[in-house]
Amino acid sequence: MKSSLISRDVIADSTELTVRGHCYDALVGLAGCDKSLPGLMMSMVRLNVPSVFIYGGSILPGRFNGKDVTVVDVFEGVGKYTSKKMTAHALRKLELKACPSAGACGGQFTANTMACVSEAIGLALPYSAGTPAPYNERNKYALASGKAVMNLLAKNIRPRDIVTRKSLENAATIVAATGGSTNAGLHLPAIANEIGIKFDLMDVAKIFKRTPYLADLKPGGKYVAKDMWEAGGVPMLLKTLMDGGFIHGDCMTVTGKTMKENLKNVKFKTNQKVMRKYNNPLSKTGGVVGLKGNLAPEGGIVKIAGLKKLQFTGKARCFNTEEDAYKAVKNRKYKDGDIIIIRYEGPKGGPGMREMLQTTAAIYGQGKGEKVALITDGRFSGATRGFCIGHVGPEASVGGPIALLRNGDVIDIDAKKGTINVRLSKKELSARRKKWKPKKMNFGNGTLWKYAQTVGPAYKGAPTHPGGKNEVRTYADI
């Protein structure tokens, strides 16, 4: 998992080098899962040659005990097994049923979240994000993407004509409206960084706060990506959001037309239960919330989709690695009301800002998803649910407040107000900071070491280079 986020930037860099090395005039980017989606979008806007993005498609849902299941049910099944709520035989049966086809994970996890983003940001053709991977219907989008990129080349419409501040806001809107992955809070600022647009975690959070939660998707809801596609797909959701004034319709897209023109003939289907109209939301604010306070001066992020309560106060239980935290959770060495702290797992400290899916799934599987909270400077999988706050910055490895916490410190989290604070005075935090010593890095060479030397803070998207603000000339203009 330390390799996951780093792979995003390696994908962007290797795409850049391939295009530069072969002097390509245009780019069609095909991505299958999680980090390959933002990685390709980052390279598209970095290079600024005419580009079209196409998603490889979602997996079909598995069926277990009469219900649709995804890979996350297996992770949570491990937690159920450790708490004796599930037998080894049942867990094995679930494991064999959960992933029945090709395709990226089926809920509104990172891959499907960023696939929705690809349409909302204007880099992918309408409906191309929704069609499941095994369906032959995907072939027509591959062919159409090739035609579209030639049209963009002829008209000289480039990614930076498409990806603007407004289209980034459209992208953040669809993340919130679908209860999407908190990883979007990293990837959208990283895409913005490539072209020198300031659009950090808290800018994303502002969009989340004003966006209604409309799509009832797993893990917080009932349905999977295939259901959303059958119900009307991303364009139908974009249309109702535009009707409500939440989407900028004047943004250019890879069709050569504006978002408004693309959605002109889309009608909202009332005979489906997956998506709601903008004026009949699951909740008035989006499924993801930004937090700020003395524990996270640079911000943090929490997915509230599916949560029953939005405030939590508890005592810190501190761990300096995910392995230590998982071991404690697996052995039930925590109690209701605890706030589990996993630190030194940020972009630099990990290095690689890994996802805490193993630990969060175990907690949820044990039935403690809303009885304990978890705070980390690492990330969460889009599949994570429960009261889990990630991306806390500054991270522990640079001496952020999370590094100064001790067992028993009382922490207040309020996802309604958007605050996260530890009950410590400035004086006490300052005294602890003077005694704090940096933790020795886990790697002395190789890709992970190299990443740690250049990676920036999570609230800026964990960028590994200065981005558009220091650009001298784009590749497309050479």
KOLKESE-807800 format. One record per residue (C-alpha): residue in one letter; chain; x, y, z. Coordinates in steps of 0.02 Angstrom, whole numbers, plus 50000, padded with zeros to 5 digits. Layout:
<nodes>
NODE res chain     u     v     w
NODE   A     A     X     Y     Z
...
</nodes>
This chain:
<nodes>
NODE res chain     u     v     w
NODE   M     A 50000 50000 50000
NODE   K     A 50150 50117 50016
NODE   S     A 50168 50100 49827
NODE   S     A 49990 50153 49785
NODE   L     A 49994 50344 49790
NODE   I     A 50173 50347 49728
NODE   S     A 50115 50250 49575
NODE   R     A 50002 50397 49529
NODE   D     A 50151 50510 49504
NODE   V     A 50255 50375 49421
NODE   I     A 50112 50348 49297
NODE   A     A 50101 50536 49262
NODE   D     A 50291 50548 49242
NODE   S     A 50308 50394 49131
NODE   T     A 50165 50455 49020
NODE   E     A 50250 50623 49004
NODE   L     A 50416 50541 48957
NODE   T     A 50333 50425 48830
NODE   V     A 50244 50570 48744
NODE   R     A 50398 50681 48749
NODE   G     A 50513 50542 48691
NODE   H     A 50406 50496 48541
NODE   C     A 50350 50675 48504
NODE   Y     A 50167 50624 48504
NODE   D     A 50038 50752 48447
NODE   A     A 49892 50687 48550
NODE   L     A 49848 50563 48685
NODE   V     A 49710 50439 48726
NODE   G     A 49730 50382 48906
NODE   L     A 49655 50215 48959
NODE   A     A 49651 50186 49147
NODE   G     A 49590 50037 49247
NODE   C     A 49599 50069 49433
NODE   D     A 49627 50198 49570
NODE   K     A 49789 50294 49541
NODE   S     A 49800 50264 49354
NODE   L     A 49650 50379 49329
NODE   P     A 49718 50538 49409
NODE   G     A 49893 50493 49349
NODE   L     A 49838 50500 49168
NODE   M     A 49732 50657 49194
NODE   M     A 49883 50742 49275
NODE   S     A 49993 50700 49126
NODE   M     A 49861 50761 49004
NODE   V     A 49852 50935 49078
NODE   R     A 50041 50938 49108
NODE   L     A 50081 50900 48925
NODE   N     A 49929 50996 48858
NODE   V     A 49918 50898 48695
NODE   P     A 49740 50858 48637
NODE   S     A 49686 50716 48750
NODE   V     A 49538 50601 48786
NODE   F     A 49522 50495 48943
NODE   I     A 49434 50326 48943
NODE   Y     A 49399 50217 49094
NODE   G     A 49423 50028 49086
NODE   G     A 49257 50003 49175
NODE   S     A 49189 49936 49338
NODE   I     A 49177 49755 49394
NODE   L     A 49006 49672 49404
NODE   P     A 48941 49647 49581
NODE   G     A 48956 49479 49666
NODE   R     A 48804 49395 49747
NODE   F     A 48813 49324 49922
NODE   N     A 48664 49276 50030
NODE   G     A 48547 49363 49908
NODE   K     A 48639 49531 49911
NODE   D     A 48759 49622 49795
NODE   V     A 48935 49620 49868
NODE   T     A 49103 49700 49828
NODE   V     A 49283 49671 49880
NODE   V     A 49252 49780 50034
NODE   D     A 49130 49653 50102
NODE   V     A 49277 49532 50105
NODE   F     A 49386 49655 50202
NODE   E     A 49244 49683 50325
NODE   G     A 49214 49496 50329
NODE   V     A 49388 49476 50403
NODE   G     A 49334 49591 50546
NODE   K     A 49174 49490 50568
NODE   Y     A 49275 49330 50572
NODE   T     A 49394 49397 50707
NODE   S     A 49244 49447 50813
NODE   K     A 49163 49275 50785
NODE   K     A 49017 49350 50686
NODE   M     A 49064 49249 50533
NODE   T     A 49133 49073 50509
NODE   A     A 49290 49035 50408
NODE   H     A 49181 48936 50286
NODE   A     A 49063 49084 50257
NODE   L     A 49210 49202 50236
NODE   R     A 49286 49086 50106
NODE   K     A 49120 49077 50012
NODE   L     A 49106 49267 50014
NODE   E     A 49285 49283 49952
NODE   L     A 49247 49171 49803
NODE   K     A 49088 49266 49758
NODE   A     A 49140 49448 49782
NODE   C     A 49235 49481 49620
NODE   P     A 49152 49388 49475
NODE   S     A 49222 49483 49325
NODE   A     A 49355 49598 49257
NODE   G     A 49350 49780 49308
NODE   A     A 49390 49900 49448
NODE   C     A 49309 49884 49620
NODE   G     A 49121 49904 49605
NODE   G     A 49066 50030 49736
NODE   Q     A 49095 50218 49739
NODE   F     A 49274 50188 49788
NODE   T     A 49423 50281 49713
NODE   A     A 49415 50209 49536
NODE   N     A 49230 50243 49507
NODE   T     A 49243 50411 49596
NODE   M     A 49382 50468 49479
NODE   A     A 49289 50392 49330
NODE   C     A 49141 50504 49372
NODE   V     A 49267 50647 49387
NODE   S     A 49332 50611 49211
NODE   E     A 49160 50652 49138
NODE   A     A 49124 50797 49256
NODE   I     A 49292 50879 49223
NODE   G     A 49263 50861 49035
NODE   L     A 49407 50744 48987
NODE   A     A 49299 50590 48950
NODE   L     A 49154 50561 48831
NODE   P     A 48978 50561 48907
NODE   Y     A 48925 50389 48974
NODE   S     A 49099 50314 48951
NODE   A     A 49131 50309 49139
NODE   G     A 48983 50198 49182
NODE   T     A 48981 50048 49068
NODE   P     A 49044 49893 49162
NODE   A     A 49211 49821 49105
NODE   P     A 49145 49654 49036
NODE   Y     A 49011 49732 48925
NODE   N     A 49046 49740 48738
NODE   E     A 48963 49910 48736
NODE   R     A 49129 49980 48800
NODE   N     A 49203 49950 48628
NODE   K     A 49103 50093 48552
NODE   Y     A 49176 50215 48678
NODE   A     A 49352 50160 48632
NODE   L     A 49316 50193 48448
NODE   A     A 49228 50357 48487
NODE   S     A 49374 50415 48596
NODE   G     A 49493 50389 48450
NODE   K     A 49380 50493 48337
NODE   A     A 49360 50625 48472
NODE   V     A 49547 50649 48495
NODE   M     A 49569 50676 48308
NODE   N     A 49431 50807 48313
NODE   L     A 49517 50894 48460
NODE   L     A 49681 50890 48363
NODE   A     A 49598 50967 48209
NODE   K     A 49516 51104 48313
NODE   N     A 49668 51126 48428
NODE   I     A 49563 51103 48586
NODE   R     A 49684 51061 48725
NODE   P     A 49663 50993 48903
NODE   R     A 49692 51165 48979
NODE   D     A 49546 51232 48876
NODE   I     A 49443 51099 48963
NODE   V     A 49517 51086 49139
NODE   T     A 49489 51256 49221
NODE   R     A 49443 51315 49394
NODE   K     A 49259 51293 49347
NODE   S     A 49280 51115 49284
NODE   L     A 49380 51070 49440
NODE   E     A 49231 51133 49540
NODE   N     A 49118 51022 49432
NODE   A     A 49231 50875 49473
NODE   A     A 49224 50909 49661
NODE   T     A 49034 50925 49646
NODE   I     A 49011 50751 49575
NODE   V     A 49124 50676 49709
NODE   A     A 49013 50751 49844
NODE   A     A 48851 50707 49755
NODE   T     A 48901 50524 49742
NODE   G     A 48974 50508 49918
NODE   G     A 49139 50472 49831
NODE   S     A 49313 50430 49889
NODE   T     A 49410 50546 50005
NODE   N     A 49556 50514 49887
NODE   A     A 49479 50643 49771
NODE   G     A 49534 50771 49901
NODE   L     A 49712 50726 49850
NODE   H     A 49690 50699 49664
NODE   L     A 49594 50857 49617
NODE   P     A 49724 50973 49698
NODE   A     A 49861 50871 49611
NODE   I     A 49777 50896 49441
NODE   A     A 49756 51082 49479
NODE   N     A 49940 51094 49528
NODE   E     A 49992 51034 49355
NODE   I     A 49921 51193 49278
NODE   G     A 49957 51315 49420
NODE   I     A 49778 51332 49483
NODE   K     A 49759 51350 49671
NODE   F     A 49630 51219 49718
NODE   D     A 49682 51137 49880
NODE   L     A 49594 51020 50001
NODE   M     A 49495 51157 50087
NODE   D     A 49441 51230 49918
NODE   V     A 49376 51056 49875
NODE   A     A 49292 51047 50046
NODE   K     A 49196 51209 50013
NODE   I     A 49118 51128 49859
NODE   F     A 49079 50972 49959
NODE   K     A 48990 51076 50090
NODE   R     A 48869 51157 49968
NODE   T     A 48832 51002 49863
NODE   P     A 48681 50888 49895
NODE   Y     A 48714 50701 49916
NODE   L     A 48612 50620 49777
NODE   A     A 48679 50448 49728
NODE   D     A 48646 50304 49849
NODE   L     A 48806 50208 49814
NODE   K     A 48912 50086 49915
NODE   P     A 49001 50090 50034
NODE   G     A 48888 50217 50121
NODE   G     A 48734 50170 50020
NODE   K     A 48649 50023 49933
NODE   Y     A 48701 50019 49751
NODE   V     A 48854 49987 49642
NODE   A     A 48925 50068 49484
NODE   K     A 48829 49950 49368
NODE   D     A 48666 50008 49450
NODE   M     A 48709 50191 49422
NODE   W     A 48747 50158 49239
NODE   E     A 48583 50065 49214
NODE   A     A 48488 50204 49304
NODE   G     A 48551 50339 49185
NODE   G     A 48737 50358 49210
NODE   V     A 48846 50507 49252
NODE   P     A 48760 50625 49126
NODE   M     A 48593 50605 49216
NODE   L     A 48672 50652 49381
NODE   L     A 48763 50799 49300
NODE   K     A 48599 50857 49222
NODE   T     A 48503 50866 49386
NODE   L     A 48653 50950 49469
NODE   M     A 48655 51078 49329
NODE   D     A 48467 51104 49346
NODE   G     A 48498 51146 49529
NODE   G     A 48638 51268 49488
NODE   F     A 48778 51159 49558
NODE   I     A 48868 51128 49391
NODE   H     A 48948 51255 49274
NODE   G     A 48870 51219 49105
NODE   D     A 48986 51331 49004
NODE   C     A 49141 51221 49024
NODE   M     A 49218 51148 48865
NODE   T     A 49228 50957 48852
NODE   V     A 49316 50829 48740
NODE   T     A 49160 50820 48629
NODE   G     A 49206 50993 48567
NODE   K     A 49045 51054 48648
NODE   T     A 49008 51129 48818
NODE   M     A 48940 51030 48964
NODE   K     A 48771 51115 48940
NODE   E     A 48766 51064 48756
NODE   N     A 48813 50884 48801
NODE   L     A 48671 50873 48928
NODE   K     A 48539 50961 48822
NODE   N     A 48435 50805 48785
NODE   V     A 48466 50710 48947
NODE   K     A 48309 50681 49049
NODE   F     A 48299 50624 49231
NODE   K     A 48221 50451 49249
NODE   T     A 48099 50439 49393
NODE   N     A 48079 50249 49385
NODE   Q     A 48247 50214 49470
NODE   K     A 48309 50224 49651
NODE   V     A 48497 50247 49629
NODE   M     A 48500 50436 49600
NODE   R     A 48390 50575 49665
NODE   K     A 48346 50745 49594
NODE   Y     A 48442 50894 49662
NODE   N     A 48291 50951 49763
NODE   N     A 48261 50781 49845
NODE   P     A 48434 50734 49913
NODE   L     A 48487 50597 50031
NODE   S     A 48563 50741 50131
NODE   K     A 48583 50927 50096
NODE   T     A 48773 50923 50101
NODE   G     A 48893 50809 50010
NODE   G     A 48954 50641 50070
NODE   V     A 49130 50707 50109
NODE   V     A 49177 50847 50231
NODE   G     A 49336 50948 50262
NODE   L     A 49394 50978 50441
NODE   K     A 49513 51105 50515
NODE   G     A 49574 51147 50691
NODE   N     A 49723 51143 50807
NODE   L     A 49750 50958 50770
NODE   A     A 49745 50988 50582
NODE   P     A 49797 51167 50537
NODE   E     A 49816 51115 50354
NODE   G     A 49651 51020 50359
NODE   G     A 49587 50842 50357
NODE   I     A 49445 50750 50272
NODE   V     A 49305 50631 50324
NODE   K     A 49174 50536 50224
NODE   I     A 49006 50560 50311
NODE   A     A 48900 50465 50184
NODE   G     A 48804 50336 50284
NODE   L     A 48856 50403 50455
NODE   K     A 48717 50423 50584
NODE   K     A 48809 50545 50699
NODE   L     A 48924 50685 50646
NODE   Q     A 49009 50729 50811
NODE   F     A 49131 50625 50911
NODE   T     A 49231 50658 51070
NODE   G     A 49353 50531 51137
NODE   K     A 49525 50493 51206
NODE   A     A 49675 50467 51094
NODE   R     A 49751 50294 51076
NODE   C     A 49914 50324 50981
NODE   F     A 50006 50211 50859
NODE   N     A 50158 50256 50754
NODE   T     A 50123 50128 50616
NODE   E     A 49969 50050 50539
NODE   E     A 50035 49876 50582
NODE   D     A 50033 49917 50768
NODE   A     A 49857 49989 50756
NODE   Y     A 49790 49840 50658
NODE   K     A 49866 49719 50784
NODE   A     A 49779 49810 50927
NODE   V     A 49612 49814 50834
NODE   K     A 49625 49631 50784
NODE   N     A 49655 49584 50967
NODE   R     A 49515 49701 51026
NODE   K     A 49637 49805 51129
NODE   Y     A 49532 49963 51120
NODE   K     A 49367 50017 51194
NODE   D     A 49212 50110 51141
NODE   G     A 49243 50298 51137
NODE   D     A 49427 50282 51091
NODE   I     A 49500 50383 50948
NODE   I     A 49632 50277 50865
NODE   I     A 49778 50383 50802
NODE   I     A 49886 50313 50661
NODE   R     A 50030 50431 50623
NODE   Y     A 50195 50438 50528
NODE   E     A 50098 50371 50379
NODE   G     A 50089 50533 50279
NODE   P     A 50164 50568 50107
NODE   K     A 50340 50592 50178
NODE   G     A 50325 50489 50335
NODE   G     A 50258 50328 50260
NODE   P     A 50326 50364 50137
NODE   G     A 50181 50351 50017
NODE   M     A 50030 50394 50125
NODE   R     A 49955 50220 50121
NODE   E     A 49772 50180 50146
NODE   M     A 49713 50117 50315
NODE   L     A 49585 50000 50238
NODE   Q     A 49644 49846 50333
NODE   T     A 49619 49931 50502
NODE   T     A 49457 50023 50461
NODE   A     A 49378 49868 50383
NODE   A     A 49423 49767 50539
NODE   I     A 49343 49899 50652
NODE   Y     A 49185 49902 50546
NODE   G     A 49179 49713 50536
NODE   Q     A 49186 49707 50726
NODE   G     A 49032 49818 50732
NODE   K     A 49125 49968 50801
NODE   G     A 49114 50083 50649
NODE   E     A 49027 50223 50744
NODE   K     A 49083 50178 50920
NODE   V     A 49265 50225 50891
NODE   A     A 49345 50355 50777
NODE   L     A 49509 50348 50683
NODE   I     A 49625 50492 50639
NODE   T     A 49777 50477 50526
NODE   D     A 49899 50578 50422
NODE   G     A 49883 50435 50298
NODE   R     A 49740 50403 50178
NODE   F     A 49584 50299 50173
NODE   S     A 49522 50188 50034
NODE   G     A 49366 50249 49946
NODE   A     A 49295 50091 50021
NODE   T     A 49321 50150 50200
NODE   R     A 49168 50189 50306
NODE   G     A 49144 50239 50488
NODE   F     A 49207 50394 50580
NODE   C     A 49377 50402 50495
NODE   I     A 49476 50563 50470
NODE   G     A 49622 50561 50349
NODE   H     A 49747 50677 50263
NODE   V     A 49779 50766 50430
NODE   G     A 49914 50897 50404
NODE   P     A 50046 50944 50438
NODE   E     A 50093 50762 50448
NODE   A     A 50184 50685 50596
NODE   S     A 50352 50666 50508
NODE   V     A 50369 50856 50491
NODE   G     A 50314 50887 50671
NODE   G     A 50129 50919 50643
NODE   P     A 50014 50921 50796
NODE   I     A 49967 50738 50766
NODE   A     A 50147 50693 50812
NODE   L     A 50127 50778 50981
NODE   L     A 49975 50680 51040
NODE   R     A 49987 50565 51190
NODE   N     A 49873 50424 51248
NODE   G     A 49724 50496 51340
NODE   D     A 49722 50668 51257
NODE   V     A 49541 50719 51227
NODE   I     A 49494 50758 51047
NODE   D     A 49334 50839 50981
NODE   I     A 49277 50806 50803
NODE   D     A 49128 50898 50728
NODE   A     A 49087 50855 50547
NODE   K     A 48940 50978 50550
NODE   K     A 49049 51127 50595
NODE   G     A 49202 51058 50504
NODE   T     A 49317 51061 50656
NODE   I     A 49446 50944 50734
NODE   N     A 49531 50999 50895
NODE   V     A 49631 50922 51037
NODE   R     A 49599 50994 51210
NODE   L     A 49775 51060 51232
NODE   S     A 49831 51241 51251
NODE   K     A 49951 51324 51130
NODE   K     A 50076 51327 51272
NODE   E     A 50064 51139 51299
NODE   L     A 50077 51101 51113
NODE   S     A 50229 51215 51102
NODE   A     A 50312 51129 51250
NODE   R     A 50283 50958 51172
NODE   R     A 50350 51017 51005
NODE   K     A 50515 51068 51086
NODE   K     A 50536 50891 51152
NODE   W     A 50483 50807 50989
NODE   K     A 50616 50719 50884
NODE   P     A 50592 50667 50701
NODE   K     A 50566 50482 50670
NODE   K     A 50700 50398 50566
NODE   M     A 50641 50363 50388
NODE   N     A 50599 50183 50343
NODE   F     A 50691 50185 50175
NODE   G     A 50867 50239 50128
NODE   N     A 50862 50210 49942
NODE   G     A 50750 50171 49794
NODE   T     A 50586 50243 49731
NODE   L     A 50508 50265 49903
NODE   W     A 50661 50362 49966
NODE   K     A 50660 50470 49810
NODE   Y     A 50474 50507 49830
NODE   A     A 50498 50563 50010
NODE   Q     A 50629 50691 49957
NODE   T     A 50512 50785 49840
NODE   V     A 50332 50755 49895
NODE   G     A 50231 50904 49955
NODE   P     A 50092 50914 50086
NODE   A     A 49930 50817 50072
NODE   Y     A 49819 50973 50067
NODE   K     A 49903 51022 49903
NODE   G     A 49877 50848 49832
NODE   A     A 50047 50775 49881
NODE   P     A 50130 50847 49724
NODE   T     A 50308 50793 49680
NODE   H     A 50355 50946 49576
NODE   P     A 50315 51133 49576
NODE   G     A 50183 51116 49440
NODE   G     A 50114 51247 49323
NODE   K     A 50165 51397 49427
NODE   N     A 50349 51365 49387
NODE   E     A 50321 51308 49208
NODE   V     A 50429 51390 49075
NODE   R     A 50347 51312 48921
NODE   T     A 50221 51171 48897
NODE   Y     A 50268 51018 48796
NODE   A     A 50125 51054 48674
NODE   D     A 50205 51221 48627
NODE   I     A 50378 51151 48589
</nodes>
